[in-house]
Amino acid sequence: MIKFRHWICFLKCRCLRTSQRVDESLIRTVEELPPRPYCAKDEIIVTLKDNKKVCLDPTHKFTKAVLASMKKNSGKPAKVRTTSATTTTTTAATSLSTSS
């Protein structure tokens, strides 16, 4: 008897638990994820300087202040990244060349 394992990737919310605050001086980047078809809630994910990812409670006052601060200082590269659910369609063109 042969057993097959099928690995299926389920799309789901990335933040199962949230924190109310982190040390603001340790934040490297902030990622803002809006509701998506597979996750009905806003998610705020901060990456700390040690590359640890922490989910913040989007309704908490601290999180709103961090987002406002990062957006205000948006002159600095890639501090706030907002991800939206978009679909991109690419069309490939091929050309045939004949040599004589």
PDB file as gemmi writes it, atoms N, CA and C in Angstrom:
CRYST1    1.000    1.000    1.000  90.00  90.00  90.00 P 1                      
ATOM      1  N   MET A   1       0.842  -1.166   0.000  1.00  0.00           N  
ATOM      2  CA  MET A   1       0.000   0.000   0.000  1.00  0.00           C  
ATOM      3  C   MET A   1       0.896   1.240   0.000  1.00  0.00           C  
ATOM      4  N   ILE A   2       0.595   2.168  -0.886  1.00  0.00           N  
ATOM      5  CA  ILE A   2       1.370   3.400  -1.017  1.00  0.00           C  
ATOM      6  C   ILE A   2       0.577   4.538  -0.387  1.00  0.00           C  
ATOM      7  N   LYS A   3       1.255   5.307   0.460  1.00  0.00           N  
ATOM      8  CA  LYS A   3       0.605   6.472   1.072  1.00  0.00           C  
ATOM      9  C   LYS A   3       1.154   7.738   0.434  1.00  0.00           C  
ATOM     10  N   PHE A   4       0.264   8.641   0.090  1.00  0.00           N  
ATOM     11  CA  PHE A   4       0.661   9.917  -0.480  1.00  0.00           C  
ATOM     12  C   PHE A   4       0.338  11.027   0.510  1.00  0.00           C  
ATOM     13  N   ARG A   5       1.253  11.936   0.640  1.00  0.00           N  
ATOM     14  CA  ARG A   5       1.000  13.106   1.481  1.00  0.00           C  
ATOM     15  C   ARG A   5       0.793  14.306   0.579  1.00  0.00           C  
ATOM     16  N   HIS A   6      -0.285  14.956   0.787  1.00  0.00           N  
ATOM     17  CA  HIS A   6      -0.589  16.162   0.019  1.00  0.00           C  
ATOM     18  C   HIS A   6      -0.464  17.351   0.951  1.00  0.00           C  
ATOM     19  N   TRP A   7       0.394  18.258   0.605  1.00  0.00           N  
ATOM     20  CA  TRP A   7       0.558  19.483   1.387  1.00  0.00           C  
ATOM     21  C   TRP A   7      -0.311  20.545   0.754  1.00  0.00           C  
ATOM     22  N   ILE A   8      -1.265  20.998   1.496  1.00  0.00           N  
ATOM     23  CA  ILE A   8      -2.194  22.007   1.017  1.00  0.00           C  
ATOM     24  C   ILE A   8      -1.937  23.286   1.803  1.00  0.00           C  
ATOM     25  N   CYS A   9      -1.795  24.368   1.097  1.00  0.00           N  
ATOM     26  CA  CYS A   9      -1.564  25.658   1.736  1.00  0.00           C  
ATOM     27  C   CYS A   9      -2.917  26.344   1.941  1.00  0.00           C  
ATOM     28  N   PHE A  10      -3.287  26.533   3.198  1.00  0.00           N  
ATOM     29  CA  PHE A  10      -4.531  27.214   3.510  1.00  0.00           C  
ATOM     30  C   PHE A  10      -4.239  28.676   3.767  1.00  0.00           C  
ATOM     31  N   LEU A  11      -4.972  29.544   3.104  1.00  0.00           N  
ATOM     32  CA  LEU A  11      -4.834  30.972   3.346  1.00  0.00           C  
ATOM     33  C   LEU A  11      -5.607  31.305   4.609  1.00  0.00           C  
ATOM     34  N   LYS A  12      -4.984  32.036   5.509  1.00  0.00           N  
ATOM     35  CA  LYS A  12      -5.635  32.375   6.758  1.00  0.00           C  
ATOM     36  C   LYS A  12      -5.025  33.658   7.300  1.00  0.00           C  
ATOM     37  N   CYS A  13      -5.601  34.144   8.367  1.00  0.00           N  
ATOM     38  CA  CYS A  13      -5.060  35.324   9.022  1.00  0.00           C  
ATOM     39  C   CYS A  13      -3.659  35.015   9.542  1.00  0.00           C  
ATOM     40  N   ARG A  14      -2.771  35.993   9.476  1.00  0.00           N  
ATOM     41  CA  ARG A  14      -1.407  35.789   9.949  1.00  0.00           C  
ATOM     42  C   ARG A  14      -1.276  36.038  11.441  1.00  0.00           C  
ATOM     43  N   CYS A  15      -2.169  36.855  11.992  1.00  0.00           N  
ATOM     44  CA  CYS A  15      -2.085  37.195  13.414  1.00  0.00           C  
ATOM     45  C   CYS A  15      -3.123  36.411  14.211  1.00  0.00           C  
ATOM     46  N   LEU A  16      -2.668  35.414  14.936  1.00  0.00           N  
ATOM     47  CA  LEU A  16      -3.574  34.662  15.797  1.00  0.00           C  
ATOM     48  C   LEU A  16      -3.680  35.320  17.165  1.00  0.00           C  
ATOM     49  N   ARG A  17      -2.573  35.916  17.615  1.00  0.00           N  
ATOM     50  CA  ARG A  17      -2.554  36.658  18.874  1.00  0.00           C  
ATOM     51  C   ARG A  17      -1.940  38.028  18.609  1.00  0.00           C  
ATOM     52  N   THR A  18      -2.390  39.029  19.361  1.00  0.00           N  
ATOM     53  CA  THR A  18      -1.845  40.372  19.185  1.00  0.00           C  
ATOM     54  C   THR A  18      -1.300  40.897  20.504  1.00  0.00           C  
ATOM     55  N   SER A  19      -0.346  41.805  20.379  1.00  0.00           N  
ATOM     56  CA  SER A  19       0.208  42.502  21.536  1.00  0.00           C  
ATOM     57  C   SER A  19      -0.314  43.925  21.524  1.00  0.00           C  
ATOM     58  N   GLN A  20      -0.386  44.517  22.700  1.00  0.00           N  
ATOM     59  CA  GLN A  20      -0.865  45.895  22.751  1.00  0.00           C  
ATOM     60  C   GLN A  20       0.252  46.897  22.519  1.00  0.00           C  
ATOM     61  N   ARG A  21       1.495  46.503  22.830  1.00  0.00           N  
ATOM     62  CA  ARG A  21       2.607  47.417  22.594  1.00  0.00           C  
ATOM     63  C   ARG A  21       3.935  46.672  22.545  1.00  0.00           C  
ATOM     64  N   VAL A  22       4.899  47.303  21.903  1.00  0.00           N  
ATOM     65  CA  VAL A  22       6.289  46.839  21.880  1.00  0.00           C  
ATOM     66  C   VAL A  22       7.158  48.074  22.073  1.00  0.00           C  
ATOM     67  N   ASP A  23       8.431  47.870  22.345  1.00  0.00           N  
ATOM     68  CA  ASP A  23       9.347  48.987  22.474  1.00  0.00           C  
ATOM     69  C   ASP A  23       9.500  49.645  21.104  1.00  0.00           C  
ATOM     70  N   GLU A  24       9.060  50.883  20.995  1.00  0.00           N  
ATOM     71  CA  GLU A  24       9.031  51.570  19.706  1.00  0.00           C  
ATOM     72  C   GLU A  24      10.422  51.720  19.091  1.00  0.00           C  
ATOM     73  N   SER A  25      11.450  51.787  19.915  1.00  0.00           N  
ATOM     74  CA  SER A  25      12.813  51.950  19.399  1.00  0.00           C  
ATOM     75  C   SER A  25      13.320  50.673  18.725  1.00  0.00           C  
ATOM     76  N   LEU A  26      12.646  49.551  18.933  1.00  0.00           N  
ATOM     77  CA  LEU A  26      13.060  48.280  18.339  1.00  0.00           C  
ATOM     78  C   LEU A  26      12.371  47.983  17.009  1.00  0.00           C  
ATOM     79  N   ILE A  27      11.419  48.818  16.603  1.00  0.00           N  
ATOM     80  CA  ILE A  27      10.649  48.565  15.380  1.00  0.00           C  
ATOM     81  C   ILE A  27      11.477  48.922  14.155  1.00  0.00           C  
ATOM     82  N   ARG A  28      11.602  47.950  13.245  1.00  0.00           N  
ATOM     83  CA  ARG A  28      12.296  48.187  11.977  1.00  0.00           C  
ATOM     84  C   ARG A  28      11.287  48.554  10.892  1.00  0.00           C  
ATOM     85  N   THR A  29      10.243  47.728  10.711  1.00  0.00           N  
ATOM     86  CA  THR A  29       9.234  48.000   9.687  1.00  0.00           C  
ATOM     87  C   THR A  29       7.839  47.711  10.234  1.00  0.00           C  
ATOM     88  N   VAL A  30       6.860  48.306   9.574  1.00  0.00           N  
ATOM     89  CA  VAL A  30       5.455  48.097   9.930  1.00  0.00           C  
ATOM     90  C   VAL A  30       4.726  47.681   8.663  1.00  0.00           C  
ATOM     91  N   GLU A  31       3.984  46.591   8.753  1.00  0.00           N  
ATOM     92  CA  GLU A  31       3.196  46.103   7.625  1.00  0.00           C  
ATOM     93  C   GLU A  31       1.725  46.153   8.007  1.00  0.00           C  
ATOM     94  N   GLU A  32       0.940  46.804   7.165  1.00  0.00           N  
ATOM     95  CA  GLU A  32      -0.487  46.982   7.415  1.00  0.00           C  
ATOM     96  C   GLU A  32      -1.248  46.127   6.406  1.00  0.00           C  
ATOM     97  N   LEU A  33      -1.965  45.129   6.890  1.00  0.00           N  
ATOM     98  CA  LEU A  33      -2.720  44.236   6.013  1.00  0.00           C  
ATOM     99  C   LEU A  33      -4.212  44.500   6.193  1.00  0.00           C  
ATOM    100  N   PRO A  34      -4.901  44.917   5.141  1.00  0.00           N  
ATOM    101  CA  PRO A  34      -6.346  45.143   5.235  1.00  0.00           C  
ATOM    102  C   PRO A  34      -7.093  43.810   5.219  1.00  0.00           C  
ATOM    103  N   PRO A  35      -8.390  43.829   5.490  1.00  0.00           N  
ATOM    104  CA  PRO A  35      -9.180  42.586   5.395  1.00  0.00           C  
ATOM    105  C   PRO A  35      -9.073  41.996   3.991  1.00  0.00           C  
ATOM    106  N   ARG A  36      -9.009  40.679   3.940  1.00  0.00           N  
ATOM    107  CA  ARG A  36      -8.889  39.966   2.677  1.00  0.00           C  
ATOM    108  C   ARG A  36      -9.955  38.894   2.618  1.00  0.00           C  
ATOM    109  N   PRO A  37     -10.176  38.264   1.468  1.00  0.00           N  
ATOM    110  CA  PRO A  37     -11.226  37.243   1.371  1.00  0.00           C  
ATOM    111  C   PRO A  37     -11.082  36.115   2.387  1.00  0.00           C  
ATOM    112  N   TYR A  38      -9.859  35.790   2.779  1.00  0.00           N  
ATOM    113  CA  TYR A  38      -9.624  34.692   3.714  1.00  0.00           C  
ATOM    114  C   TYR A  38      -9.351  35.158   5.140  1.00  0.00           C  
ATOM    115  N   CYS A  39      -9.362  36.488   5.371  1.00  0.00           N  
ATOM    116  CA  CYS A  39      -9.155  37.037   6.712  1.00  0.00           C  
ATOM    117  C   CYS A  39      -9.943  38.330   6.815  1.00  0.00           C  
ATOM    118  N   ALA A  40     -10.941  38.351   7.663  1.00  0.00           N  
ATOM    119  CA  ALA A  40     -11.877  39.467   7.720  1.00  0.00           C  
ATOM    120  C   ALA A  40     -11.417  40.628   8.597  1.00  0.00           C  
ATOM    121  N   LYS A  41     -10.188  40.578   9.113  1.00  0.00           N  
ATOM    122  CA  LYS A  41      -9.776  41.640  10.025  1.00  0.00           C  
ATOM    123  C   LYS A  41      -8.516  42.354   9.544  1.00  0.00           C  
ATOM    124  N   ASP A  42      -8.335  43.591  10.026  1.00  0.00           N  
ATOM    125  CA  ASP A  42      -7.102  44.332   9.784  1.00  0.00           C  
ATOM    126  C   ASP A  42      -5.991  43.693  10.599  1.00  0.00           C  
ATOM    127  N   GLU A  43      -4.795  43.641  10.036  1.00  0.00           N  
ATOM    128  CA  GLU A  43      -3.661  43.092  10.759  1.00  0.00           C  
ATOM    129  C   GLU A  43      -2.489  44.069  10.636  1.00  0.00           C  
ATOM    130  N   ILE A  44      -1.838  44.327  11.749  1.00  0.00           N  
ATOM    131  CA  ILE A  44      -0.654  45.178  11.787  1.00  0.00           C  
ATOM    132  C   ILE A  44       0.495  44.315  12.289  1.00  0.00           C  
ATOM    133  N   ILE A  45       1.502  44.125  11.441  1.00  0.00           N  
ATOM    134  CA  ILE A  45       2.639  43.278  11.793  1.00  0.00           C  
ATOM    135  C   ILE A  45       3.894  44.145  11.792  1.00  0.00           C  
ATOM    136  N   VAL A  46       4.576  44.196  12.925  1.00  0.00           N  
ATOM    137  CA  VAL A  46       5.828  44.940  13.008  1.00  0.00           C  
ATOM    138  C   VAL A  46       6.979  43.946  13.011  1.00  0.00           C  
ATOM    139  N   THR A  47       8.030  44.311  12.315  1.00  0.00           N  
ATOM    140  CA  THR A  47       9.263  43.529  12.341  1.00  0.00           C  
ATOM    141  C   THR A  47      10.241  44.294  13.212  1.00  0.00           C  
ATOM    142  N   LEU A  48      10.770  43.614  14.217  1.00  0.00           N  
ATOM    143  CA  LEU A  48      11.704  44.250  15.135  1.00  0.00           C  
ATOM    144  C   LEU A  48      13.127  44.141  14.581  1.00  0.00           C  
ATOM    145  N   LYS A  49      14.037  44.854  15.195  1.00  0.00           N  
ATOM    146  CA  LYS A  49      15.417  44.879  14.725  1.00  0.00           C  
ATOM    147  C   LYS A  49      16.093  43.515  14.782  1.00  0.00           C  
ATOM    148  N   ASP A  50      15.597  42.601  15.623  1.00  0.00           N  
ATOM    149  CA  ASP A  50      16.146  41.241  15.675  1.00  0.00           C  
ATOM    150  C   ASP A  50      15.392  40.291  14.727  1.00  0.00           C  
ATOM    151  N   ASN A  51      14.612  40.861  13.786  1.00  0.00           N  
ATOM    152  CA  ASN A  51      13.808  40.155  12.780  1.00  0.00           C  
ATOM    153  C   ASN A  51      12.639  39.368  13.352  1.00  0.00           C  
ATOM    154  N   LYS A  52      12.307  39.568  14.599  1.00  0.00           N  
ATOM    155  CA  LYS A  52      11.124  38.950  15.195  1.00  0.00           C  
ATOM    156  C   LYS A  52       9.894  39.719  14.716  1.00  0.00           C  
ATOM    157  N   LYS A  53       8.848  38.994  14.351  1.00  0.00           N  
ATOM    158  CA  LYS A  53       7.598  39.621  13.903  1.00  0.00           C  
ATOM    159  C   LYS A  53       6.591  39.581  15.040  1.00  0.00           C  
ATOM    160  N   VAL A  54       5.928  40.730  15.274  1.00  0.00           N  
ATOM    161  CA  VAL A  54       4.942  40.847  16.335  1.00  0.00           C  
ATOM    162  C   VAL A  54       3.683  41.466  15.739  1.00  0.00           C  
ATOM    163  N   CYS A  55       2.549  40.883  16.045  1.00  0.00           N  
ATOM    164  CA  CYS A  55       1.268  41.428  15.606  1.00  0.00           C  
ATOM    165  C   CYS A  55       0.759  42.387  16.670  1.00  0.00           C  
ATOM    166  N   LEU A  56       0.354  43.567  16.223  1.00  0.00           N  
ATOM    167  CA  LEU A  56      -0.193  44.560  17.147  1.00  0.00           C  
ATOM    168  C   LEU A  56      -1.703  44.637  16.986  1.00  0.00           C  
ATOM    169  N   ASP A  57      -2.378  44.950  18.080  1.00  0.00           N  
ATOM    170  CA  ASP A  57      -3.827  45.120  18.075  1.00  0.00           C  
ATOM    171  C   ASP A  57      -4.162  46.405  17.320  1.00  0.00           C  
ATOM    172  N   PRO A  58      -4.834  46.306  16.149  1.00  0.00           N  
ATOM    173  CA  PRO A  58      -5.103  47.493  15.335  1.00  0.00           C  
ATOM    174  C   PRO A  58      -6.044  48.502  15.993  1.00  0.00           C  
ATOM    175  N   THR A  59      -6.769  48.098  17.030  1.00  0.00           N  
ATOM    176  CA  THR A  59      -7.696  49.021  17.690  1.00  0.00           C  
ATOM    177  C   THR A  59      -7.066  49.734  18.881  1.00  0.00           C  
ATOM    178  N   HIS A  60      -5.866  49.326  19.256  1.00  0.00           N  
ATOM    179  CA  HIS A  60      -5.218  49.895  20.436  1.00  0.00           C  
ATOM    180  C   HIS A  60      -4.596  51.259  20.106  1.00  0.00           C  
ATOM    181  N   LYS A  61      -4.606  52.147  21.074  1.00  0.00           N  
ATOM    182  CA  LYS A  61      -4.100  53.505  20.903  1.00  0.00           C  
ATOM    183  C   LYS A  61      -2.618  53.511  20.505  1.00  0.00           C  
ATOM    184  N   PHE A  62      -1.817  52.629  21.095  1.00  0.00           N  
ATOM    185  CA  PHE A  62      -0.389  52.545  20.778  1.00  0.00           C  
ATOM    186  C   PHE A  62      -0.177  52.225  19.299  1.00  0.00           C  
ATOM    187  N   THR A  63      -0.923  51.267  18.772  1.00  0.00           N  
ATOM    188  CA  THR A  63      -0.784  50.867  17.373  1.00  0.00           C  
ATOM    189  C   THR A  63      -1.146  52.018  16.445  1.00  0.00           C  
ATOM    190  N   LYS A  64      -2.211  52.723  16.756  1.00  0.00           N  
ATOM    191  CA  LYS A  64      -2.614  53.869  15.936  1.00  0.00           C  
ATOM    192  C   LYS A  64      -1.544  54.951  15.950  1.00  0.00           C  
ATOM    193  N   ALA A  65      -0.909  55.158  17.095  1.00  0.00           N  
ATOM    194  CA  ALA A  65       0.166  56.146  17.194  1.00  0.00           C  
ATOM    195  C   ALA A  65       1.387  55.718  16.385  1.00  0.00           C  
ATOM    196  N   VAL A  66       1.717  54.425  16.420  1.00  0.00           N  
ATOM    197  CA  VAL A  66       2.852  53.917  15.643  1.00  0.00           C  
ATOM    198  C   VAL A  66       2.587  54.102  14.152  1.00  0.00           C  
ATOM    199  N   LEU A  67       1.392  53.758  13.697  1.00  0.00           N  
ATOM    200  CA  LEU A  67       1.046  53.916  12.281  1.00  0.00           C  
ATOM    201  C   LEU A  67       1.112  55.385  11.866  1.00  0.00           C  
ATOM    202  N   ALA A  68       0.571  56.265  12.705  1.00  0.00           N  
ATOM    203  CA  ALA A  68       0.596  57.691  12.386  1.00  0.00           C  
ATOM    204  C   ALA A  68       2.031  58.206  12.325  1.00  0.00           C  
ATOM    205  N   SER A  69       2.853  57.776  13.255  1.00  0.00           N  
ATOM    206  CA  SER A  69       4.253  58.189  13.298  1.00  0.00           C  
ATOM    207  C   SER A  69       5.017  57.695  12.073  1.00  0.00           C  
ATOM    208  N   MET A  70       4.818  56.457  11.714  1.00  0.00           N  
ATOM    209  CA  MET A  70       5.523  55.894  10.569  1.00  0.00           C  
ATOM    210  C   MET A  70       5.060  56.545   9.260  1.00  0.00           C  
ATOM    211  N   LYS A  71       3.772  56.810   9.148  1.00  0.00           N  
ATOM    212  CA  LYS A  71       3.264  57.452   7.933  1.00  0.00           C  
ATOM    213  C   LYS A  71       3.745  58.896   7.847  1.00  0.00           C  
ATOM    214  N   LYS A  72       3.861  59.554   8.999  1.00  0.00           N  
ATOM    215  CA  LYS A  72       4.347  60.934   9.046  1.00  0.00           C  
ATOM    216  C   LYS A  72       5.792  60.999   8.584  1.00  0.00           C  
ATOM    217  N   ASN A  73       6.584  60.006   8.962  1.00  0.00           N  
ATOM    218  CA  ASN A  73       7.993  59.937   8.590  1.00  0.00           C  
ATOM    219  C   ASN A  73       8.202  59.107   7.331  1.00  0.00           C  
ATOM    220  N   SER A  74       7.246  59.146   6.425  1.00  0.00           N  
ATOM    221  CA  SER A  74       7.310  58.275   5.249  1.00  0.00           C  
ATOM    222  C   SER A  74       8.431  58.657   4.286  1.00  0.00           C  
ATOM    223  N   GLY A  75       9.164  59.731   4.561  1.00  0.00           N  
ATOM    224  CA  GLY A  75      10.314  60.072   3.746  1.00  0.00           C  
ATOM    225  C   GLY A  75      11.421  59.049   3.886  1.00  0.00           C  
ATOM    226  N   LYS A  76      11.399  58.297   4.976  1.00  0.00           N  
ATOM    227  CA  LYS A  76      12.385  57.235   5.173  1.00  0.00           C  
ATOM    228  C   LYS A  76      11.934  56.021   4.367  1.00  0.00           C  
ATOM    229  N   PRO A  77      12.853  55.302   3.732  1.00  0.00           N  
ATOM    230  CA  PRO A  77      12.466  54.190   2.852  1.00  0.00           C  
ATOM    231  C   PRO A  77      11.838  53.007   3.573  1.00  0.00           C  
ATOM    232  N   ALA A  78      10.707  52.549   3.049  1.00  0.00           N  
ATOM    233  CA  ALA A  78      10.051  51.287   3.419  1.00  0.00           C  
ATOM    234  C   ALA A  78       9.767  51.123   4.897  1.00  0.00           C  
ATOM    235  N   LYS A  79       9.325  52.169   5.564  1.00  0.00           N  
ATOM    236  CA  LYS A  79       8.971  52.042   6.970  1.00  0.00           C  
ATOM    237  C   LYS A  79       7.561  51.481   7.118  1.00  0.00           C  
ATOM    238  N   VAL A  80       6.638  51.937   6.280  1.00  0.00           N  
ATOM    239  CA  VAL A  80       5.264  51.430   6.345  1.00  0.00           C  
ATOM    240  C   VAL A  80       4.950  50.784   5.011  1.00  0.00           C  
ATOM    241  N   ARG A  81       4.523  49.550   5.058  1.00  0.00           N  
ATOM    242  CA  ARG A  81       4.144  48.848   3.842  1.00  0.00           C  
ATOM    243  C   ARG A  81       2.692  48.443   3.962  1.00  0.00           C  
ATOM    244  N   THR A  82       1.878  48.988   3.088  1.00  0.00           N  
ATOM    245  CA  THR A  82       0.466  48.635   3.080  1.00  0.00           C  
ATOM    246  C   THR A  82       0.245  47.629   1.970  1.00  0.00           C  
ATOM    247  N   THR A  83      -0.315  46.511   2.306  1.00  0.00           N  
ATOM    248  CA  THR A  83      -0.574  45.461   1.335  1.00  0.00           C  
ATOM    249  C   THR A  83      -2.068  45.422   1.060  1.00  0.00           C  
ATOM    250  N   SER A  84      -2.412  45.434  -0.214  1.00  0.00           N  
ATOM    251  CA  SER A  84      -3.829  45.345  -0.550  1.00  0.00           C  
ATOM    252  C   SER A  84      -4.044  44.119  -1.424  1.00  0.00           C  
ATOM    253  N   ALA A  85      -5.265  43.649  -1.410  1.00  0.00           N  
ATOM    254  CA  ALA A  85      -5.604  42.475  -2.204  1.00  0.00           C  
ATOM    255  C   ALA A  85      -5.847  42.915  -3.637  1.00  0.00           C  
ATOM    256  N   THR A  86      -4.896  42.669  -4.510  1.00  0.00           N  
ATOM    257  CA  THR A  86      -5.037  43.011  -5.919  1.00  0.00           C  
ATOM    258  C   THR A  86      -4.675  41.810  -6.765  1.00  0.00           C  
ATOM    259  N   THR A  87      -5.180  41.819  -7.956  1.00  0.00           N  
ATOM    260  CA  THR A  87      -4.883  40.752  -8.898  1.00  0.00           C  
ATOM    261  C   THR A  87      -4.197  41.359 -10.107  1.00  0.00           C  
ATOM    262  N   THR A  88      -3.111  40.793 -10.510  1.00  0.00           N  
ATOM    263  CA  THR A  88      -2.378  41.276 -11.672  1.00  0.00           C  
ATOM    264  C   THR A  88      -2.419  40.207 -12.742  1.00  0.00           C  
ATOM    265  N   THR A  89      -2.756  40.628 -13.954  1.00  0.00           N  
ATOM    266  CA  THR A  89      -2.789  39.717 -15.087  1.00  0.00           C  
ATOM    267  C   THR A  89      -1.665  40.098 -16.030  1.00  0.00           C  
ATOM    268  N   THR A  90      -0.866  39.142 -16.398  1.00  0.00           N  
ATOM    269  CA  THR A  90       0.254  39.396 -17.300  1.00  0.00           C  
ATOM    270  C   THR A  90       0.038  38.610 -18.588  1.00  0.00           C  
ATOM    271  N   THR A  91       0.275  39.275 -19.696  1.00  0.00           N  
ATOM    272  CA  THR A  91       0.137  38.622 -20.976  1.00  0.00           C  
ATOM    273  C   THR A  91       1.525  38.474 -21.599  1.00  0.00           C  
ATOM    274  N   ALA A  92       1.848  37.299 -21.986  1.00  0.00           N  
ATOM    275  CA  ALA A  92       3.151  37.037 -22.600  1.00  0.00           C  
ATOM    276  C   ALA A  92       3.000  37.065 -24.118  1.00  0.00           C  
ATOM    277  N   ALA A  93       3.915  37.766 -24.756  1.00  0.00           N  
ATOM    278  CA  ALA A  93       3.882  37.831 -26.212  1.00  0.00           C  
ATOM    279  C   ALA A  93       5.089  37.063 -26.742  1.00  0.00           C  
ATOM    280  N   THR A  94       4.856  36.331 -27.796  1.00  0.00           N  
ATOM    281  CA  THR A  94       5.962  35.602 -28.418  1.00  0.00           C  
ATOM    282  C   THR A  94       6.107  36.067 -29.852  1.00  0.00           C  
ATOM    283  N   SER A  95       7.316  36.092 -30.321  1.00  0.00           N  
ATOM    284  CA  SER A  95       7.537  36.477 -31.717  1.00  0.00           C  
ATOM    285  C   SER A  95       8.315  35.371 -32.403  1.00  0.00           C  
ATOM    286  N   LEU A  96       7.989  35.164 -33.620  1.00  0.00           N  
ATOM    287  CA  LEU A  96       8.678  34.161 -34.419  1.00  0.00           C  
ATOM    288  C   LEU A  96       9.539  34.883 -35.447  1.00  0.00           C  
ATOM    289  N   SER A  97      10.757  34.488 -35.539  1.00  0.00           N  
ATOM    290  CA  SER A  97      11.628  35.087 -36.551  1.00  0.00           C  
ATOM    291  C   SER A  97      12.050  33.988 -37.504  1.00  0.00           C  
ATOM    292  N   THR A  98      12.103  34.344 -38.744  1.00  0.00           N  
ATOM    293  CA  THR A  98      12.537  33.373 -39.749  1.00  0.00           C  
ATOM    294  C   THR A  98      13.857  33.830 -40.305  1.00  0.00           C  
ATOM    295  N   SER A  99      14.722  32.937 -40.533  1.00  0.00           N  
ATOM    296  CA  SER A  99      16.005  33.262 -41.127  1.00  0.00           C  
ATOM    297  C   SER A  99      16.049  32.675 -42.539  1.00  0.00           C  
ATOM    298  N   SER A 100      16.598  33.480 -43.455  1.00  0.00           N  
ATOM    299  CA  SER A 100      16.657  32.990 -44.821  1.00  0.00           C  
ATOM    300  C   SER A 100      18.070  32.853 -45.296  1.00  0.00           C  
TER     301      SER A 100                                                      
END                                                                             
